[in-house]
Amino acid sequence: MKKSIFTLLLSGICFLGFSQEKEAESSKFTFSGYIDSYYMLNFNNPINRSNLGVAGNERAFDQKSNQFSLGLVQTKMGYSTKTSDVVVDLTFGPNADLGQYGNVIGPLGAGKATTALAIKQAYFNWKPNDKWTFTVGQFGTHIGYEVIDAPVNYNYSLSNLFNNGPFYHIGAKASYAFSDKSALMLGVVNNVDNLNDNNAAKGLIGQFFLAPKEGWNVYINGITSNESATLANGKDDSGSYNLLDLTTSYQISPKYLIGLNAAYGSQTGDFQGGGNVGNSKTWGGVALYSNYAFTDHFSLGARYEVFDNTSGARALRGINAAGETVGTDVNSFTLTGTFTTAEGHLLIKPELRTDSFKTAQFVDGDGKSQKSQATFATVFIYKF
């Protein structure tokens, strides 16, 4: 009898252990993130130590010069099972505030503290089979070659294409994988970069992915949305925001990667209460990327970009002789080195960037107007 009870208990323990092992195999918790900081020199030596130029919008995140600056602190948590996963991506610091600027007004209203500003992403995926994925929540935009996360981008300073495009959306999307070489995503979102919808209309997003050959990825991205301010009828049909984006990269060899980002957008009417921009205005640009890994510990990459906002549709603008804000265009070149150390956790990036405009966009330390700006930064990124 004692032997039977002992055998039964032993079987139960083994079954419990097996069940826990099966559960552990089918679910997984992850915690990751990074911290970045930098010291930047501006060769114009502006009195206000700003890289933003006279119009105040030349750089996305690396805005301060001649000082040590903190970028962003990320804490990213994930939990996944065989058919679902959830991501909670929280960020803090100056670049987090800039990246989630549309979350600054929470449910308590303007001027009140809000924890929503820390939410970079918060979404869940449901994968009923190996073809379909459904996503709901706040997620990073599908538009563009670059992302907010500093360890993912090769260049530290962000391109004008990224700076003048969407950062994130709140909504729902569905993806269907035709194979491991092609997929289609379609979704419905509130709007562009905002915690709350600015009107009753909804935006449509889409992405088509194609891998023509090993190492070559192509993404065709789009968004169309009514971004006008709320009116009595809930929307203004004259307000329209449209953007078509092409992103592609090709791993030529294990050491050499090239990439391209091209975008064209149009905007009509009011944009989220920022004023009526008049008739339809357009913007666009092209960025070329290239990076080469000389060793496991050192690589070098370059980005050349042309961005045209002469119609003044987007944020990157200039100041004319009369002191008026006008559209502008810019040619930018960025050269970045990457030293990888501390078992791959620490990235040290020396980076040179130049931006050249047709008209004066900057003021140097002597108060003289300049058409160009050159900066040099030493960046430290620790990822875990």
ChimeraX attribute file (.defattr): number of C-alpha atoms within 10 A of each C-alpha:
attribute: neighborCount
match mode: 1-to-1
recipient: residues
	/A:1	6
	/A:2	7
	/A:3	8
	/A:4	9
	/A:5	10
	/A:6	11
	/A:7	12
	/A:8	12
	/A:9	12
	/A:10	12
	/A:11	12
	/A:12	12
	/A:13	12
	/A:14	12
	/A:15	12
	/A:16	12
	/A:17	12
	/A:18	12
	/A:19	12
	/A:20	12
	/A:21	11
	/A:22	11
	/A:23	12
	/A:24	12
	/A:25	11
	/A:26	12
	/A:27	14
	/A:28	13
	/A:29	12
	/A:30	10
	/A:31	13
	/A:32	12
	/A:33	18
	/A:34	19
	/A:35	22
	/A:36	24
	/A:37	16
	/A:38	21
	/A:39	18
	/A:40	23
	/A:41	19
	/A:42	19
	/A:43	15
	/A:44	21
	/A:45	19
	/A:46	19
	/A:47	11
	/A:48	14
	/A:49	18
	/A:50	19
	/A:51	26
	/A:52	21
	/A:53	24
	/A:54	18
	/A:55	18
	/A:56	17
	/A:57	18
	/A:58	24
	/A:59	18
	/A:60	20
	/A:61	22
	/A:62	23
	/A:63	20
	/A:64	20
	/A:65	23
	/A:66	18
	/A:67	11
	/A:68	15
	/A:69	17
	/A:70	18
	/A:71	21
	/A:72	24
	/A:73	21
	/A:74	21
	/A:75	16
	/A:76	18
	/A:77	16
	/A:78	17
	/A:79	15
	/A:80	17
	/A:81	16
	/A:82	13
	/A:83	14
	/A:84	16
	/A:85	18
	/A:86	19
	/A:87	20
	/A:88	19
	/A:89	21
	/A:90	20
	/A:91	25
	/A:92	18
	/A:93	16
	/A:94	16
	/A:95	21
	/A:96	21
	/A:97	19
	/A:98	15
	/A:99	24
	/A:100	22
	/A:101	16
	/A:102	19
	/A:103	21
	/A:104	21
	/A:105	19
	/A:106	17
	/A:107	13
	/A:108	9
	/A:109	10
	/A:110	10
	/A:111	9
	/A:112	10
	/A:113	13
	/A:114	15
	/A:115	11
	/A:116	16
	/A:117	22
	/A:118	20
	/A:119	20
	/A:120	25
	/A:121	20
	/A:122	19
	/A:123	19
	/A:124	21
	/A:125	20
	/A:126	18
	/A:127	17
	/A:128	12
	/A:129	9
	/A:130	11
	/A:131	13
	/A:132	17
	/A:133	19
	/A:134	18
	/A:135	20
	/A:136	19
	/A:137	17
	/A:138	24
	/A:139	23
	/A:140	17
	/A:141	19
	/A:142	23
	/A:143	28
	/A:144	26
	/A:145	21
	/A:146	19
	/A:147	18
	/A:148	22
	/A:149	17
	/A:150	22
	/A:151	20
	/A:152	10
	/A:153	13
	/A:154	22
	/A:155	26
	/A:156	26
	/A:157	21
	/A:158	19
	/A:159	24
	/A:160	25
	/A:161	27
	/A:162	18
	/A:163	23
	/A:164	18
	/A:165	20
	/A:166	20
	/A:167	23
	/A:168	25
	/A:169	24
	/A:170	24
	/A:171	20
	/A:172	21
	/A:173	20
	/A:174	18
	/A:175	19
	/A:176	16
	/A:177	16
	/A:178	14
	/A:179	11
	/A:180	10
	/A:181	15
	/A:182	16
	/A:183	18
	/A:184	17
	/A:185	19
	/A:186	17
	/A:187	18
	/A:188	20
	/A:189	23
	/A:190	23
	/A:191	29
	/A:192	26
	/A:193	21
	/A:194	21
	/A:195	23
	/A:196	15
	/A:197	19
	/A:198	22
	/A:199	20
	/A:200	16
	/A:201	18
	/A:202	17
	/A:203	21
	/A:204	19
	/A:205	24
	/A:206	20
	/A:207	21
	/A:208	18
	/A:209	20
	/A:210	19
	/A:211	18
	/A:212	11
	/A:213	9
	/A:214	10
	/A:215	13
	/A:216	17
	/A:217	18
	/A:218	19
	/A:219	23
	/A:220	20
	/A:221	21
	/A:222	22
	/A:223	25
	/A:224	22
	/A:225	21
	/A:226	29
	/A:227	32
	/A:228	28
	/A:229	21
	/A:230	16
	/A:231	11
	/A:232	7
	/A:233	9
	/A:234	13
	/A:235	18
	/A:236	19
	/A:237	13
	/A:238	15
	/A:239	21
	/A:240	19
	/A:241	23
	/A:242	19
	/A:243	21
	/A:244	19
	/A:245	24
	/A:246	20
	/A:247	21
	/A:248	21
	/A:249	20
	/A:250	18
	/A:251	16
	/A:252	12
	/A:253	11
	/A:254	9
	/A:255	13
	/A:256	16
	/A:257	18
	/A:258	19
	/A:259	19
	/A:260	20
	/A:261	22
	/A:262	21
	/A:263	23
	/A:264	17
	/A:265	21
	/A:266	17
	/A:267	25
	/A:268	22
	/A:269	24
	/A:270	20
	/A:271	21
	/A:272	19
	/A:273	12
	/A:274	11
	/A:275	11
	/A:276	14
	/A:277	17
	/A:278	13
	/A:279	10
	/A:280	15
	/A:281	18
	/A:282	20
	/A:283	23
	/A:284	23
	/A:285	20
	/A:286	20
	/A:287	22
	/A:288	17
	/A:289	20
	/A:290	19
	/A:291	22
	/A:292	17
	/A:293	17
	/A:294	11
	/A:295	10
	/A:296	11
	/A:297	13
	/A:298	16
	/A:299	19
	/A:300	20
	/A:301	20
	/A:302	20
	/A:303	21
	/A:304	18
	/A:305	21
	/A:306	20
	/A:307	22
	/A:308	23
	/A:309	23
	/A:310	19
	/A:311	16
	/A:312	19
	/A:313	24
	/A:314	23
	/A:315	17
	/A:316	27
	/A:317	25
	/A:318	27
	/A:319	19
	/A:320	15
	/A:321	8
	/A:322	6
	/A:323	10
	/A:324	10
	/A:325	15
	/A:326	16
	/A:327	19
	/A:328	24
	/A:329	21
	/A:330	22
	/A:331	19
	/A:332	20
	/A:333	18
	/A:334	23
	/A:335	21
	/A:336	23
	/A:337	23
	/A:338	22
	/A:339	17
	/A:340	18
	/A:341	14
	/A:342	8
	/A:343	7
	/A:344	13
	/A:345	13
	/A:346	20
	/A:347	21
	/A:348	18
	/A:349	24
	/A:350	21
	/A:351	22
	/A:352	20
	/A:353	20
	/A:354	16
	/A:355	18
	/A:356	18
	/A:357	17
	/A:358	12
	/A:359	17
	/A:360	18
	/A:361	24
	/A:362	25
	/A:363	20
	/A:364	18
	/A:365	13
	/A:366	10
	/A:367	11
	/A:368	11
	/A:369	15
	/A:370	16
	/A:371	15
	/A:372	20
	/A:373	23
	/A:374	18
	/A:375	19
	/A:376	20
	/A:377	22
	/A:378	18
	/A:379	25
	/A:380	23
	/A:381	20
	/A:382	19
	/A:383	17
	/A:384	12
